[in-house]
């Protein structure tokens, strides 16, 4: 897993590298600039035939820019530096590298509000712009001269390489509160920052490449960073290889309590997803009005008919039947399509505290938790909640906007407070654990914003839990596989026509790619 840091965490890592490991800041700046220059060589064909404009601020990010300019200049590229201010105003390592570049003959154009227009030709005639204005320390929207230069960079429509993070983007929240560079490639120095991954900021990054600048791993580990980026290798290590001498009973039995009149399909999608994930057996417990249809499709699941209300929702009289069918089950998935009818909520209030196996709650099951304030504190620790932001708002009492503004913080806070595993849906789904760890899922696409997609996710997680994966591991793996299935469909066809059953069809290929 790749660690994902805040600006403060990155500053602490830099300090540790400098003060405890004795690596001078000047060396780290040199490593950063050299690695970024190499990345430019890799990503820009025929670089030596093109003109490069390096736009530098007065801080350490600008110092990185001067190192980049120097190395490209040495390599024979046509390089100009646009410095927002005067070289004499620079301090410490940035000043050292600016002076070296100056003495080597790198053209440095010092600009102010008064002479900015006179440099328009640099923007017109260059082919590549290197953005080294701001680093991760930005805390307020860019204004004045910086705002004007950012707008010129974007208006130029040139190929832009951002150093560490596009200028104007705050590094921690993923928000865009002012003018900001829109990059084609972002050279993330040492580690990913949260805004490299969180939307809407992530859309301004282009392709993100992590550059090794020789920060000691021990300096990173000392910070106890709680957020990480899931990778394929992480998921491969979670799913065990099956022995040859085996049978369906070895892979668990998932019970799915789902559906209501008109929403029986939610139960079917959840059950099939659990089977696709590898569960040995799946039983669908559904209202009487859904039972007959689901008895024959999907063929691979078993079914239990539950007493229902006049409107076709699961009634309180179903409690005894569900509890009876929970015996021997490896996991319970509950909520898809069950409705928010009063009787169904009362059933869930009576049922959930009695559940002893791992529990995955989605959709209307989450709404029941939100309606009954004390119920969430009665469920077992081995519980997964899978809300979208609106459902999360009902669960927590926080506004949807507050959750969107602080997705990582809110997910972590909730998971720790209630000792559950929380999967917060959205672009870059988050998986938060009771110990404070948060994983950012890299897979998925906008086509997955379609009816039934969440039901498939619930079934995947339940099916993985049934096979013996821990609740945290199954949730992380389920999110990754779910998104990968959507990506495979979009790759083969397109995002727009994707429907939930397409995800079921792509799960086998996703697992094949993960496991081979």
FENMO-V581536 format. One record per run of one state. SS is the DSSP state (~ for helix, > for strand, _ for the rest). FROM is the first residue (numbers start at 1). LEN is the number of residues. Records with the same first field share a line. If there is no record, write none. Layout:
# FENMO-V581536
SS->FROM-LEN  FROM-LEN
This chain:
# FENMO-V581536
_->1-1  6-1  20-5  44-3  50-1  57-3  76-2  85-2  90-2  105-2  112-5  126-2  133-11  157-2  164-21  190-2  198-3  205-2  212-5  222-5  230-2  237-11  252-1  258-6  277-4  297-5  307-1  309-5  315-1  327-4  335-7  355-3  362-2  372-3  379-4  386-3  397-3  406-1  419-2  425-5  433-5  441-5  449-4  467-4  493-7  516-1
>->2-4  51-6  78-7  107-5  128-5  159-5  185-5  192-2  207-5  227-3  253-5  281-7  302-5  308-1  314-1  331-4  358-4  383-3  421-4  430-3  438-3
~->7-13  25-19  47-3  60-16  87-3  92-13  117-9  144-13  194-4  201-4  217-5  232-5  248-4  264-13  288-9  316-11  342-13  364-8  375-4  389-8  400-6  407-12  446-3  453-14  471-22  500-16
